[in-house]
């Protein structure tokens, strides 16, 4: 009987920890969404600077940017889902950009589920598995070149860093 009771407690512990509500969940959600917005704005700035230098990259840059937006929007939706339903999947002790780690297998699992993030997960999964758009290599090279010239990205980088510092300084406990 004692072993049965221990086995039952051991089986219930993960369920109980997953079900534990997160205090100040609204604060955590807002903070994570601000991180997502800052990240999307950073990629938008990089794409804008790249296209300004080479307008022929506009179409592939918009394709790339949409992929990044889908990635970050999936993370925001998945974060909110896990915050409410399975907080054990989150690392709220880390800096905000590390609160949620969705690997390719996680995205695939979400895409095949009926959970709220499934539609976005399917878009992200299909994007990652799909063929790269013509010009992808040229865009990646242009982005790498841009990032290797700090003076050219200084304003956008400082804005992103300032936003991230402000976000990381907010406390939700």
C-alpha positions, 0 to 999 in steps of 0.5 A: 500500500505504501508503494502504491501511495508513493507511485501515485504521488510521483505520478501526480507531481508533474501534473500538479506542477504543470497546473500551478498558476503563475503569479502575475501571469499578465505581467509575464505575458506583456513582458514576453510580447514586448520582447517579441515586438522588439525582435520583429522591429529589429528584423524589420529594421535590418530588412529595411536597411538591406533593401535600401542598399539593394532594392532587388532583394525586396521580394525575398526580404519580405518573404524572410521577414514574414518567416521571422514574424511567424516565428516570433508570433508563434512563440508569443502564442505558445508562450501564453498557452504554456503560461496558462496551461503548462508553465513547466515548459517555461524558464521564467528565471532566465532572461526574457529571450530564453523563457521559451525554447521551441525546437523544430520537433516542438514546432512539429508537435504543435503543428500536428495538435489541436492546441491554440498555437497549432495554426501558426506552428504549421506555418512556421514548420512548413516555412522551415521545411519548404524550399528557400525562395530565389535570392535567399542566399543573396539576402543572407549575404547582404544581411551578414555584410550589413551586420559586419558594419556596426556603424550602419546598424548602430541606430537600430541596434541601440534601439533594440538593446535599449528596448531589451534592457528596459524589458529585462529590468521589469520585474513580474514577481 
